[in-house]
Amino acid sequence: MAHTLLKDCPATAIPAGTPATLHAGAQVNVVQTLGGNVTVQTDQGLFRIAREDAALVEGLELSDEGASLSGEFNEQAVWEALKTCFDPEIPVNIVDLGLIYDLAIERTASGANAVEVKMTLTAPGCGMGPVIAEDARKKIAALPSVETAKVHIVWDPIWNPRMISEAGRKSLGLE
């Protein structure tokens, strides 16, 4: 179903990862709304629209999925936050895709938490990597008592499809 942009809308070109502006009145087809962000198809290709700009897409209503998680801070809360992050072209979260390699939590001097994550991408040339990493960082930083959140993109080991979880394989129709 086609939607119209109500105003000029900031977006990110997929897969290049470059900033773009989709102009008011443009017709877009929504491809994916997972994790709170929106992937749209236009005459110029695929674009990711951030959750905060989704209201510029006429008639689009997002669920609360991908919104900030609240409650008690613990490692499981970080994993749950990461599960709300998606590659804009793949309908599987970055945890089930096998992109998260390491998660470390340390108490800070103030008694809060510093969280560091190592993640990879499905392909080294993916321009969306920094966008996905920043989405993950923001969602971790929004958790209660997180003072700092860092997401590092790493390439060792190299990702391969065997790293996809059973749930991810089922979602992709690989099982």
Chimera marker file (.cmm) of the C-alpha trace (Angstrom):
<marker_set name="trace">
<marker id="1" x="0.000" y="0.000" z="0.000" r="1" g="1" b="0" radius="0.5"/>
<marker id="2" x="1.353" y="3.411" z="-0.949" r="1" g="1" b="0" radius="0.5"/>
<marker id="3" x="1.703" y="6.157" z="1.623" r="1" g="1" b="0" radius="0.5"/>
<marker id="4" x="2.350" y="9.861" z="1.051" r="1" g="1" b="0" radius="0.5"/>
<marker id="5" x="4.997" y="11.849" z="2.878" r="1" g="1" b="0" radius="0.5"/>
<marker id="6" x="3.376" y="14.786" z="4.662" r="1" g="1" b="0" radius="0.5"/>
<marker id="7" x="6.594" y="16.855" z="4.856" r="1" g="1" b="0" radius="0.5"/>
<marker id="8" x="10.215" y="16.536" z="3.794" r="1" g="1" b="0" radius="0.5"/>
<marker id="9" x="11.532" y="13.539" z="5.692" r="1" g="1" b="0" radius="0.5"/>
<marker id="10" x="15.091" y="12.718" z="6.760" r="1" g="1" b="0" radius="0.5"/>
<marker id="11" x="16.038" y="9.173" z="5.766" r="1" g="1" b="0" radius="0.5"/>
<marker id="12" x="19.012" y="6.898" z="5.205" r="1" g="1" b="0" radius="0.5"/>
<marker id="13" x="19.659" y="5.310" z="1.813" r="1" g="1" b="0" radius="0.5"/>
<marker id="14" x="19.895" y="1.506" z="1.958" r="1" g="1" b="0" radius="0.5"/>
<marker id="15" x="22.405" y="-0.139" z="1.632" r="1" g="1" b="0" radius="0.5"/>
<marker id="16" x="24.782" y="2.821" z="1.255" r="1" g="1" b="0" radius="0.5"/>
<marker id="17" x="23.966" y="4.274" z="4.676" r="1" g="1" b="0" radius="0.5"/>
<marker id="18" x="24.097" y="7.835" z="3.379" r="1" g="1" b="0" radius="0.5"/>
<marker id="19" x="21.747" y="10.553" z="4.660" r="1" g="1" b="0" radius="0.5"/>
<marker id="20" x="18.934" y="11.515" z="2.309" r="1" g="1" b="0" radius="0.5"/>
<marker id="21" x="15.796" y="13.609" z="2.254" r="1" g="1" b="0" radius="0.5"/>
<marker id="22" x="12.541" y="12.204" z="0.932" r="1" g="1" b="0" radius="0.5"/>
<marker id="23" x="10.398" y="15.082" z="-0.238" r="1" g="1" b="0" radius="0.5"/>
<marker id="24" x="6.888" y="16.019" z="0.825" r="1" g="1" b="0" radius="0.5"/>
<marker id="25" x="4.254" y="14.471" z="-1.409" r="1" g="1" b="0" radius="0.5"/>
<marker id="26" x="6.450" y="11.530" z="-2.420" r="1" g="1" b="0" radius="0.5"/>
<marker id="27" x="4.789" y="8.126" z="-2.556" r="1" g="1" b="0" radius="0.5"/>
<marker id="28" x="6.450" y="5.393" z="-0.490" r="1" g="1" b="0" radius="0.5"/>
<marker id="29" x="5.656" y="1.729" z="0.034" r="1" g="1" b="0" radius="0.5"/>
<marker id="30" x="6.318" y="0.460" z="3.536" r="1" g="1" b="0" radius="0.5"/>
<marker id="31" x="8.475" y="-2.658" z="3.416" r="1" g="1" b="0" radius="0.5"/>
<marker id="32" x="9.227" y="-3.193" z="7.103" r="1" g="1" b="0" radius="0.5"/>
<marker id="33" x="8.389" y="-1.544" z="10.437" r="1" g="1" b="0" radius="0.5"/>
<marker id="34" x="10.344" y="-3.775" z="12.799" r="1" g="1" b="0" radius="0.5"/>
<marker id="35" x="12.184" y="-2.282" z="15.752" r="1" g="1" b="0" radius="0.5"/>
<marker id="36" x="10.325" y="1.005" z="15.522" r="1" g="1" b="0" radius="0.5"/>
<marker id="37" x="12.054" y="2.203" z="12.361" r="1" g="1" b="0" radius="0.5"/>
<marker id="38" x="10.492" y="2.107" z="8.913" r="1" g="1" b="0" radius="0.5"/>
<marker id="39" x="11.944" y="0.736" z="5.681" r="1" g="1" b="0" radius="0.5"/>
<marker id="40" x="10.295" y="2.217" z="2.605" r="1" g="1" b="0" radius="0.5"/>
<marker id="41" x="10.599" y="1.599" z="-1.123" r="1" g="1" b="0" radius="0.5"/>
<marker id="42" x="10.545" y="4.621" z="-3.435" r="1" g="1" b="0" radius="0.5"/>
<marker id="43" x="11.280" y="5.178" z="-7.121" r="1" g="1" b="0" radius="0.5"/>
<marker id="44" x="14.865" y="5.913" z="-6.010" r="1" g="1" b="0" radius="0.5"/>
<marker id="45" x="15.289" y="2.692" z="-3.978" r="1" g="1" b="0" radius="0.5"/>
<marker id="46" x="15.095" y="1.636" z="-0.342" r="1" g="1" b="0" radius="0.5"/>
<marker id="47" x="15.311" y="4.060" z="2.586" r="1" g="1" b="0" radius="0.5"/>
<marker id="48" x="15.200" y="3.792" z="6.368" r="1" g="1" b="0" radius="0.5"/>
<marker id="49" x="13.110" y="6.347" z="8.239" r="1" g="1" b="0" radius="0.5"/>
<marker id="50" x="13.881" y="6.656" z="11.952" r="1" g="1" b="0" radius="0.5"/>
<marker id="51" x="11.071" y="6.136" z="14.462" r="1" g="1" b="0" radius="0.5"/>
<marker id="52" x="11.071" y="9.824" z="15.410" r="1" g="1" b="0" radius="0.5"/>
<marker id="53" x="10.260" y="10.751" z="11.787" r="1" g="1" b="0" radius="0.5"/>
<marker id="54" x="7.707" y="7.998" z="11.099" r="1" g="1" b="0" radius="0.5"/>
<marker id="55" x="4.802" y="10.401" z="11.748" r="1" g="1" b="0" radius="0.5"/>
<marker id="56" x="5.735" y="12.087" z="8.450" r="1" g="1" b="0" radius="0.5"/>
<marker id="57" x="4.416" y="8.999" z="6.623" r="1" g="1" b="0" radius="0.5"/>
<marker id="58" x="0.678" y="9.561" z="6.180" r="1" g="1" b="0" radius="0.5"/>
<marker id="59" x="-1.500" y="6.839" z="7.689" r="1" g="1" b="0" radius="0.5"/>
<marker id="60" x="1.376" y="4.889" z="9.240" r="1" g="1" b="0" radius="0.5"/>
<marker id="61" x="0.915" y="3.723" z="12.812" r="1" g="1" b="0" radius="0.5"/>
<marker id="62" x="3.788" y="2.036" z="14.599" r="1" g="1" b="0" radius="0.5"/>
<marker id="63" x="3.384" y="-0.382" z="17.465" r="1" g="1" b="0" radius="0.5"/>
<marker id="64" x="5.267" y="0.148" z="20.711" r="1" g="1" b="0" radius="0.5"/>
<marker id="65" x="7.798" y="-2.462" z="19.568" r="1" g="1" b="0" radius="0.5"/>
<marker id="66" x="11.218" y="-0.856" z="19.562" r="1" g="1" b="0" radius="0.5"/>
<marker id="67" x="10.265" y="1.758" z="22.123" r="1" g="1" b="0" radius="0.5"/>
<marker id="68" x="12.519" y="2.211" z="25.129" r="1" g="1" b="0" radius="0.5"/>
<marker id="69" x="12.409" y="-0.695" z="27.537" r="1" g="1" b="0" radius="0.5"/>
<marker id="70" x="11.969" y="0.047" z="31.200" r="1" g="1" b="0" radius="0.5"/>
<marker id="71" x="12.163" y="-1.864" z="34.427" r="1" g="1" b="0" radius="0.5"/>
<marker id="72" x="15.085" y="-3.311" z="36.331" r="1" g="1" b="0" radius="0.5"/>
<marker id="73" x="18.496" y="-3.136" z="34.681" r="1" g="1" b="0" radius="0.5"/>
<marker id="74" x="20.263" y="-6.450" z="34.146" r="1" g="1" b="0" radius="0.5"/>
<marker id="75" x="22.036" y="-8.298" z="31.348" r="1" g="1" b="0" radius="0.5"/>
<marker id="76" x="18.756" y="-9.753" z="30.095" r="1" g="1" b="0" radius="0.5"/>
<marker id="77" x="17.352" y="-6.219" z="29.704" r="1" g="1" b="0" radius="0.5"/>
<marker id="78" x="20.298" y="-5.363" z="27.440" r="1" g="1" b="0" radius="0.5"/>
<marker id="79" x="19.700" y="-8.487" z="25.337" r="1" g="1" b="0" radius="0.5"/>
<marker id="80" x="15.998" y="-7.600" z="25.074" r="1" g="1" b="0" radius="0.5"/>
<marker id="81" x="16.883" y="-4.059" z="23.956" r="1" g="1" b="0" radius="0.5"/>
<marker id="82" x="19.219" y="-5.482" z="21.310" r="1" g="1" b="0" radius="0.5"/>
<marker id="83" x="16.418" y="-7.744" z="20.080" r="1" g="1" b="0" radius="0.5"/>
<marker id="84" x="14.491" y="-4.593" z="19.104" r="1" g="1" b="0" radius="0.5"/>
<marker id="85" x="17.220" y="-3.681" z="16.571" r="1" g="1" b="0" radius="0.5"/>
<marker id="86" x="16.865" y="-4.836" z="12.986" r="1" g="1" b="0" radius="0.5"/>
<marker id="87" x="18.773" y="-4.666" z="9.750" r="1" g="1" b="0" radius="0.5"/>
<marker id="88" x="16.380" y="-2.606" z="7.584" r="1" g="1" b="0" radius="0.5"/>
<marker id="89" x="16.488" y="-5.249" z="4.840" r="1" g="1" b="0" radius="0.5"/>
<marker id="90" x="16.162" y="-8.393" z="6.969" r="1" g="1" b="0" radius="0.5"/>
<marker id="91" x="13.127" y="-9.134" z="9.175" r="1" g="1" b="0" radius="0.5"/>
<marker id="92" x="15.220" y="-10.721" z="11.946" r="1" g="1" b="0" radius="0.5"/>
<marker id="93" x="16.679" y="-8.880" z="14.940" r="1" g="1" b="0" radius="0.5"/>
<marker id="94" x="20.450" y="-8.467" z="15.244" r="1" g="1" b="0" radius="0.5"/>
<marker id="95" x="20.679" y="-10.968" z="18.133" r="1" g="1" b="0" radius="0.5"/>
<marker id="96" x="18.942" y="-13.762" z="16.215" r="1" g="1" b="0" radius="0.5"/>
<marker id="97" x="20.967" y="-12.895" z="13.106" r="1" g="1" b="0" radius="0.5"/>
<marker id="98" x="24.041" y="-13.742" z="15.169" r="1" g="1" b="0" radius="0.5"/>
<marker id="99" x="25.534" y="-10.259" z="14.828" r="1" g="1" b="0" radius="0.5"/>
<marker id="100" x="26.218" y="-9.718" z="18.555" r="1" g="1" b="0" radius="0.5"/>
<marker id="101" x="29.569" y="-11.200" z="19.531" r="1" g="1" b="0" radius="0.5"/>
<marker id="102" x="30.137" y="-9.819" z="23.014" r="1" g="1" b="0" radius="0.5"/>
<marker id="103" x="28.276" y="-7.958" z="25.747" r="1" g="1" b="0" radius="0.5"/>
<marker id="104" x="30.094" y="-6.481" z="28.745" r="1" g="1" b="0" radius="0.5"/>
<marker id="105" x="28.587" y="-4.578" z="31.669" r="1" g="1" b="0" radius="0.5"/>
<marker id="106" x="30.651" y="-2.750" z="34.280" r="1" g="1" b="0" radius="0.5"/>
<marker id="107" x="29.591" y="-0.667" z="37.250" r="1" g="1" b="0" radius="0.5"/>
<marker id="108" x="30.740" y="2.924" z="37.033" r="1" g="1" b="0" radius="0.5"/>
<marker id="109" x="32.100" y="5.014" z="39.913" r="1" g="1" b="0" radius="0.5"/>
<marker id="110" x="28.658" y="6.603" z="40.239" r="1" g="1" b="0" radius="0.5"/>
<marker id="111" x="27.001" y="3.193" z="40.692" r="1" g="1" b="0" radius="0.5"/>
<marker id="112" x="25.420" y="3.225" z="37.244" r="1" g="1" b="0" radius="0.5"/>
<marker id="113" x="26.329" y="0.896" z="34.371" r="1" g="1" b="0" radius="0.5"/>
<marker id="114" x="28.643" y="1.099" z="31.380" r="1" g="1" b="0" radius="0.5"/>
<marker id="115" x="27.661" y="-1.273" z="28.581" r="1" g="1" b="0" radius="0.5"/>
<marker id="116" x="29.897" y="-2.255" z="25.671" r="1" g="1" b="0" radius="0.5"/>
<marker id="117" x="28.816" y="-4.464" z="22.810" r="1" g="1" b="0" radius="0.5"/>
<marker id="118" x="30.793" y="-5.971" z="19.954" r="1" g="1" b="0" radius="0.5"/>
<marker id="119" x="28.761" y="-6.614" z="16.859" r="1" g="1" b="0" radius="0.5"/>
<marker id="120" x="29.438" y="-7.502" z="13.275" r="1" g="1" b="0" radius="0.5"/>
<marker id="121" x="27.511" y="-7.146" z="10.042" r="1" g="1" b="0" radius="0.5"/>
<marker id="122" x="26.381" y="-9.630" z="7.432" r="1" g="1" b="0" radius="0.5"/>
<marker id="123" x="28.792" y="-8.046" z="4.930" r="1" g="1" b="0" radius="0.5"/>
<marker id="124" x="31.914" y="-5.889" z="5.459" r="1" g="1" b="0" radius="0.5"/>
<marker id="125" x="30.821" y="-3.297" z="2.882" r="1" g="1" b="0" radius="0.5"/>
<marker id="126" x="27.416" y="-2.660" z="4.457" r="1" g="1" b="0" radius="0.5"/>
<marker id="127" x="26.958" y="1.089" z="4.730" r="1" g="1" b="0" radius="0.5"/>
<marker id="128" x="24.102" y="0.592" z="7.189" r="1" g="1" b="0" radius="0.5"/>
<marker id="129" x="26.467" y="-0.767" z="9.854" r="1" g="1" b="0" radius="0.5"/>
<marker id="130" x="26.970" y="2.533" z="11.673" r="1" g="1" b="0" radius="0.5"/>
<marker id="131" x="23.207" y="3.209" z="11.516" r="1" g="1" b="0" radius="0.5"/>
<marker id="132" x="22.361" y="-0.193" z="13.017" r="1" g="1" b="0" radius="0.5"/>
<marker id="133" x="25.089" y="0.170" z="15.658" r="1" g="1" b="0" radius="0.5"/>
<marker id="134" x="23.797" y="3.618" z="16.645" r="1" g="1" b="0" radius="0.5"/>
<marker id="135" x="20.237" y="2.265" z="16.892" r="1" g="1" b="0" radius="0.5"/>
<marker id="136" x="21.528" y="-0.448" z="19.247" r="1" g="1" b="0" radius="0.5"/>
<marker id="137" x="23.553" y="2.078" z="21.262" r="1" g="1" b="0" radius="0.5"/>
<marker id="138" x="20.542" y="4.388" z="21.706" r="1" g="1" b="0" radius="0.5"/>
<marker id="139" x="18.314" y="1.549" z="22.848" r="1" g="1" b="0" radius="0.5"/>
<marker id="140" x="20.880" y="0.351" z="25.382" r="1" g="1" b="0" radius="0.5"/>
<marker id="141" x="21.496" y="3.928" z="26.597" r="1" g="1" b="0" radius="0.5"/>
<marker id="142" x="17.748" y="4.335" z="27.209" r="1" g="1" b="0" radius="0.5"/>
<marker id="143" x="17.733" y="1.503" z="29.749" r="1" g="1" b="0" radius="0.5"/>
<marker id="144" x="17.529" y="2.515" z="33.420" r="1" g="1" b="0" radius="0.5"/>
<marker id="145" x="20.874" y="3.158" z="35.156" r="1" g="1" b="0" radius="0.5"/>
<marker id="146" x="22.953" y="3.052" z="31.960" r="1" g="1" b="0" radius="0.5"/>
<marker id="147" x="25.549" y="5.819" z="32.136" r="1" g="1" b="0" radius="0.5"/>
<marker id="148" x="27.398" y="4.960" z="28.923" r="1" g="1" b="0" radius="0.5"/>
<marker id="149" x="26.699" y="2.632" z="26.020" r="1" g="1" b="0" radius="0.5"/>
<marker id="150" x="29.140" y="1.792" z="23.242" r="1" g="1" b="0" radius="0.5"/>
<marker id="151" x="28.669" y="-0.498" z="20.265" r="1" g="1" b="0" radius="0.5"/>
<marker id="152" x="31.797" y="-1.492" z="18.371" r="1" g="1" b="0" radius="0.5"/>
<marker id="153" x="31.694" y="-3.033" z="14.899" r="1" g="1" b="0" radius="0.5"/>
<marker id="154" x="34.161" y="-5.919" z="14.615" r="1" g="1" b="0" radius="0.5"/>
<marker id="155" x="35.014" y="-8.354" z="11.822" r="1" g="1" b="0" radius="0.5"/>
<marker id="156" x="36.482" y="-11.308" z="13.692" r="1" g="1" b="0" radius="0.5"/>
<marker id="157" x="35.128" y="-13.856" z="13.382" r="1" g="1" b="0" radius="0.5"/>
<marker id="158" x="33.602" y="-13.174" z="9.996" r="1" g="1" b="0" radius="0.5"/>
<marker id="159" x="29.825" y="-13.577" z="10.106" r="1" g="1" b="0" radius="0.5"/>
<marker id="160" x="28.233" y="-16.445" z="8.209" r="1" g="1" b="0" radius="0.5"/>
<marker id="161" x="24.641" y="-17.719" z="7.952" r="1" g="1" b="0" radius="0.5"/>
<marker id="162" x="25.341" y="-20.578" z="10.400" r="1" g="1" b="0" radius="0.5"/>
<marker id="163" x="25.397" y="-17.900" z="13.134" r="1" g="1" b="0" radius="0.5"/>
<marker id="164" x="21.668" y="-17.249" z="12.721" r="1" g="1" b="0" radius="0.5"/>
<marker id="165" x="19.682" y="-18.643" z="15.668" r="1" g="1" b="0" radius="0.5"/>
<marker id="166" x="17.034" y="-21.305" z="15.239" r="1" g="1" b="0" radius="0.5"/>
<marker id="167" x="14.325" y="-18.649" z="15.685" r="1" g="1" b="0" radius="0.5"/>
<marker id="168" x="16.011" y="-16.471" z="13.055" r="1" g="1" b="0" radius="0.5"/>
<marker id="169" x="16.269" y="-19.358" z="10.592" r="1" g="1" b="0" radius="0.5"/>
<marker id="170" x="12.572" y="-20.093" z="11.054" r="1" g="1" b="0" radius="0.5"/>
<marker id="171" x="11.667" y="-16.427" z="10.461" r="1" g="1" b="0" radius="0.5"/>
<marker id="172" x="13.686" y="-16.439" z="7.254" r="1" g="1" b="0" radius="0.5"/>
<marker id="173" x="12.203" y="-19.749" z="6.091" r="1" g="1" b="0" radius="0.5"/>
<marker id="174" x="15.573" y="-21.496" z="6.271" r="1" g="1" b="0" radius="0.5"/>
<marker id="175" x="14.201" y="-24.372" z="8.406" r="1" g="1" b="0" radius="0.5"/>
<link id1="1" id2="2" r="1" g="1" b="0" radius="0.2"/>
<link id1="2" id2="3" r="1" g="1" b="0" radius="0.2"/>
<link id1="3" id2="4" r="1" g="1" b="0" radius="0.2"/>
<link id1="4" id2="5" r="1" g="1" b="0" radius="0.2"/>
<link id1="5" id2="6" r="1" g="1" b="0" radius="0.2"/>
<link id1="6" id2="7" r="1" g="1" b="0" radius="0.2"/>
<link id1="7" id2="8" r="1" g="1" b="0" radius="0.2"/>
<link id1="8" id2="9" r="1" g="1" b="0" radius="0.2"/>
<link id1="9" id2="10" r="1" g="1" b="0" radius="0.2"/>
<link id1="10" id2="11" r="1" g="1" b="0" radius="0.2"/>
<link id1="11" id2="12" r="1" g="1" b="0" radius="0.2"/>
<link id1="12" id2="13" r="1" g="1" b="0" radius="0.2"/>
<link id1="13" id2="14" r="1" g="1" b="0" radius="0.2"/>
<link id1="14" id2="15" r="1" g="1" b="0" radius="0.2"/>
<link id1="15" id2="16" r="1" g="1" b="0" radius="0.2"/>
<link id1="16" id2="17" r="1" g="1" b="0" radius="0.2"/>
<link id1="17" id2="18" r="1" g="1" b="0" radius="0.2"/>
<link id1="18" id2="19" r="1" g="1" b="0" radius="0.2"/>
<link id1="19" id2="20" r="1" g="1" b="0" radius="0.2"/>
<link id1="20" id2="21" r="1" g="1" b="0" radius="0.2"/>
<link id1="21" id2="22" r="1" g="1" b="0" radius="0.2"/>
<link id1="22" id2="23" r="1" g="1" b="0" radius="0.2"/>
<link id1="23" id2="24" r="1" g="1" b="0" radius="0.2"/>
<link id1="24" id2="25" r="1" g="1" b="0" radius="0.2"/>
<link id1="25" id2="26" r="1" g="1" b="0" radius="0.2"/>
<link id1="26" id2="27" r="1" g="1" b="0" radius="0.2"/>
<link id1="27" id2="28" r="1" g="1" b="0" radius="0.2"/>
<link id1="28" id2="29" r="1" g="1" b="0" radius="0.2"/>
<link id1="29" id2="30" r="1" g="1" b="0" radius="0.2"/>
<link id1="30" id2="31" r="1" g="1" b="0" radius="0.2"/>
<link id1="31" id2="32" r="1" g="1" b="0" radius="0.2"/>
<link id1="32" id2="33" r="1" g="1" b="0" radius="0.2"/>
<link id1="33" id2="34" r="1" g="1" b="0" radius="0.2"/>
<link id1="34" id2="35" r="1" g="1" b="0" radius="0.2"/>
<link id1="35" id2="36" r="1" g="1" b="0" radius="0.2"/>
<link id1="36" id2="37" r="1" g="1" b="0" radius="0.2"/>
<link id1="37" id2="38" r="1" g="1" b="0" radius="0.2"/>
<link id1="38" id2="39" r="1" g="1" b="0" radius="0.2"/>
<link id1="39" id2="40" r="1" g="1" b="0" radius="0.2"/>
<link id1="40" id2="41" r="1" g="1" b="0" radius="0.2"/>
<link id1="41" id2="42" r="1" g="1" b="0" radius="0.2"/>
<link id1="42" id2="43" r="1" g="1" b="0" radius="0.2"/>
<link id1="43" id2="44" r="1" g="1" b="0" radius="0.2"/>
<link id1="44" id2="45" r="1" g="1" b="0" radius="0.2"/>
<link id1="45" id2="46" r="1" g="1" b="0" radius="0.2"/>
<link id1="46" id2="47" r="1" g="1" b="0" radius="0.2"/>
<link id1="47" id2="48" r="1" g="1" b="0" radius="0.2"/>
<link id1="48" id2="49" r="1" g="1" b="0" radius="0.2"/>
<link id1="49" id2="50" r="1" g="1" b="0" radius="0.2"/>
<link id1="50" id2="51" r="1" g="1" b="0" radius="0.2"/>
<link id1="51" id2="52" r="1" g="1" b="0" radius="0.2"/>
<link id1="52" id2="53" r="1" g="1" b="0" radius="0.2"/>
<link id1="53" id2="54" r="1" g="1" b="0" radius="0.2"/>
<link id1="54" id2="55" r="1" g="1" b="0" radius="0.2"/>
<link id1="55" id2="56" r="1" g="1" b="0" radius="0.2"/>
<link id1="56" id2="57" r="1" g="1" b="0" radius="0.2"/>
<link id1="57" id2="58" r="1" g="1" b="0" radius="0.2"/>
<link id1="58" id2="59" r="1" g="1" b="0" radius="0.2"/>
<link id1="59" id2="60" r="1" g="1" b="0" radius="0.2"/>
<link id1="60" id2="61" r="1" g="1" b="0" radius="0.2"/>
<link id1="61" id2="62" r="1" g="1" b="0" radius="0.2"/>
<link id1="62" id2="63" r="1" g="1" b="0" radius="0.2"/>
<link id1="63" id2="64" r="1" g="1" b="0" radius="0.2"/>
<link id1="64" id2="65" r="1" g="1" b="0" radius="0.2"/>
<link id1="65" id2="66" r="1" g="1" b="0" radius="0.2"/>
<link id1="66" id2="67" r="1" g="1" b="0" radius="0.2"/>
<link id1="67" id2="68" r="1" g="1" b="0" radius="0.2"/>
<link id1="68" id2="69" r="1" g="1" b="0" radius="0.2"/>
<link id1="69" id2="70" r="1" g="1" b="0" radius="0.2"/>
<link id1="70" id2="71" r="1" g="1" b="0" radius="0.2"/>
<link id1="71" id2="72" r="1" g="1" b="0" radius="0.2"/>
<link id1="72" id2="73" r="1" g="1" b="0" radius="0.2"/>
<link id1="73" id2="74" r="1" g="1" b="0" radius="0.2"/>
<link id1="74" id2="75" r="1" g="1" b="0" radius="0.2"/>
<link id1="75" id2="76" r="1" g="1" b="0" radius="0.2"/>
<link id1="76" id2="77" r="1" g="1" b="0" radius="0.2"/>
<link id1="77" id2="78" r="1" g="1" b="0" radius="0.2"/>
<link id1="78" id2="79" r="1" g="1" b="0" radius="0.2"/>
<link id1="79" id2="80" r="1" g="1" b="0" radius="0.2"/>
<link id1="80" id2="81" r="1" g="1" b="0" radius="0.2"/>
<link id1="81" id2="82" r="1" g="1" b="0" radius="0.2"/>
<link id1="82" id2="83" r="1" g="1" b="0" radius="0.2"/>
<link id1="83" id2="84" r="1" g="1" b="0" radius="0.2"/>
<link id1="84" id2="85" r="1" g="1" b="0" radius="0.2"/>
<link id1="85" id2="86" r="1" g="1" b="0" radius="0.2"/>
<link id1="86" id2="87" r="1" g="1" b="0" radius="0.2"/>
<link id1="87" id2="88" r="1" g="1" b="0" radius="0.2"/>
<link id1="88" id2="89" r="1" g="1" b="0" radius="0.2"/>
<link id1="89" id2="90" r="1" g="1" b="0" radius="0.2"/>
<link id1="90" id2="91" r="1" g="1" b="0" radius="0.2"/>
<link id1="91" id2="92" r="1" g="1" b="0" radius="0.2"/>
<link id1="92" id2="93" r="1" g="1" b="0" radius="0.2"/>
<link id1="93" id2="94" r="1" g="1" b="0" radius="0.2"/>
<link id1="94" id2="95" r="1" g="1" b="0" radius="0.2"/>
<link id1="95" id2="96" r="1" g="1" b="0" radius="0.2"/>
<link id1="96" id2="97" r="1" g="1" b="0" radius="0.2"/>
<link id1="97" id2="98" r="1" g="1" b="0" radius="0.2"/>
<link id1="98" id2="99" r="1" g="1" b="0" radius="0.2"/>
<link id1="99" id2="100" r="1" g="1" b="0" radius="0.2"/>
<link id1="100" id2="101" r="1" g="1" b="0" radius="0.2"/>
<link id1="101" id2="102" r="1" g="1" b="0" radius="0.2"/>
<link id1="102" id2="103" r="1" g="1" b="0" radius="0.2"/>
<link id1="103" id2="104" r="1" g="1" b="0" radius="0.2"/>
<link id1="104" id2="105" r="1" g="1" b="0" radius="0.2"/>
<link id1="105" id2="106" r="1" g="1" b="0" radius="0.2"/>
<link id1="106" id2="107" r="1" g="1" b="0" radius="0.2"/>
<link id1="107" id2="108" r="1" g="1" b="0" radius="0.2"/>
<link id1="108" id2="109" r="1" g="1" b="0" radius="0.2"/>
<link id1="109" id2="110" r="1" g="1" b="0" radius="0.2"/>
<link id1="110" id2="111" r="1" g="1" b="0" radius="0.2"/>
<link id1="111" id2="112" r="1" g="1" b="0" radius="0.2"/>
<link id1="112" id2="113" r="1" g="1" b="0" radius="0.2"/>
<link id1="113" id2="114" r="1" g="1" b="0" radius="0.2"/>
<link id1="114" id2="115" r="1" g="1" b="0" radius="0.2"/>
<link id1="115" id2="116" r="1" g="1" b="0" radius="0.2"/>
<link id1="116" id2="117" r="1" g="1" b="0" radius="0.2"/>
<link id1="117" id2="118" r="1" g="1" b="0" radius="0.2"/>
<link id1="118" id2="119" r="1" g="1" b="0" radius="0.2"/>
<link id1="119" id2="120" r="1" g="1" b="0" radius="0.2"/>
<link id1="120" id2="121" r="1" g="1" b="0" radius="0.2"/>
<link id1="121" id2="122" r="1" g="1" b="0" radius="0.2"/>
<link id1="122" id2="123" r="1" g="1" b="0" radius="0.2"/>
<link id1="123" id2="124" r="1" g="1" b="0" radius="0.2"/>
<link id1="124" id2="125" r="1" g="1" b="0" radius="0.2"/>
<link id1="125" id2="126" r="1" g="1" b="0" radius="0.2"/>
<link id1="126" id2="127" r="1" g="1" b="0" radius="0.2"/>
<link id1="127" id2="128" r="1" g="1" b="0" radius="0.2"/>
<link id1="128" id2="129" r="1" g="1" b="0" radius="0.2"/>
<link id1="129" id2="130" r="1" g="1" b="0" radius="0.2"/>
<link id1="130" id2="131" r="1" g="1" b="0" radius="0.2"/>
<link id1="131" id2="132" r="1" g="1" b="0" radius="0.2"/>
<link id1="132" id2="133" r="1" g="1" b="0" radius="0.2"/>
<link id1="133" id2="134" r="1" g="1" b="0" radius="0.2"/>
<link id1="134" id2="135" r="1" g="1" b="0" radius="0.2"/>
<link id1="135" id2="136" r="1" g="1" b="0" radius="0.2"/>
<link id1="136" id2="137" r="1" g="1" b="0" radius="0.2"/>
<link id1="137" id2="138" r="1" g="1" b="0" radius="0.2"/>
<link id1="138" id2="139" r="1" g="1" b="0" radius="0.2"/>
<link id1="139" id2="140" r="1" g="1" b="0" radius="0.2"/>
<link id1="140" id2="141" r="1" g="1" b="0" radius="0.2"/>
<link id1="141" id2="142" r="1" g="1" b="0" radius="0.2"/>
<link id1="142" id2="143" r="1" g="1" b="0" radius="0.2"/>
<link id1="143" id2="144" r="1" g="1" b="0" radius="0.2"/>
<link id1="144" id2="145" r="1" g="1" b="0" radius="0.2"/>
<link id1="145" id2="146" r="1" g="1" b="0" radius="0.2"/>
<link id1="146" id2="147" r="1" g="1" b="0" radius="0.2"/>
<link id1="147" id2="148" r="1" g="1" b="0" radius="0.2"/>
<link id1="148" id2="149" r="1" g="1" b="0" radius="0.2"/>
<link id1="149" id2="150" r="1" g="1" b="0" radius="0.2"/>
<link id1="150" id2="151" r="1" g="1" b="0" radius="0.2"/>
<link id1="151" id2="152" r="1" g="1" b="0" radius="0.2"/>
<link id1="152" id2="153" r="1" g="1" b="0" radius="0.2"/>
<link id1="153" id2="154" r="1" g="1" b="0" radius="0.2"/>
<link id1="154" id2="155" r="1" g="1" b="0" radius="0.2"/>
<link id1="155" id2="156" r="1" g="1" b="0" radius="0.2"/>
<link id1="156" id2="157" r="1" g="1" b="0" radius="0.2"/>
<link id1="157" id2="158" r="1" g="1" b="0" radius="0.2"/>
<link id1="158" id2="159" r="1" g="1" b="0" radius="0.2"/>
<link id1="159" id2="160" r="1" g="1" b="0" radius="0.2"/>
<link id1="160" id2="161" r="1" g="1" b="0" radius="0.2"/>
<link id1="161" id2="162" r="1" g="1" b="0" radius="0.2"/>
<link id1="162" id2="163" r="1" g="1" b="0" radius="0.2"/>
<link id1="163" id2="164" r="1" g="1" b="0" radius="0.2"/>
<link id1="164" id2="165" r="1" g="1" b="0" radius="0.2"/>
<link id1="165" id2="166" r="1" g="1" b="0" radius="0.2"/>
<link id1="166" id2="167" r="1" g="1" b="0" radius="0.2"/>
<link id1="167" id2="168" r="1" g="1" b="0" radius="0.2"/>
<link id1="168" id2="169" r="1" g="1" b="0" radius="0.2"/>
<link id1="169" id2="170" r="1" g="1" b="0" radius="0.2"/>
<link id1="170" id2="171" r="1" g="1" b="0" radius="0.2"/>
<link id1="171" id2="172" r="1" g="1" b="0" radius="0.2"/>
<link id1="172" id2="173" r="1" g="1" b="0" radius="0.2"/>
<link id1="173" id2="174" r="1" g="1" b="0" radius="0.2"/>
<link id1="174" id2="175" r="1" g="1" b="0" radius="0.2"/>
</marker_set>
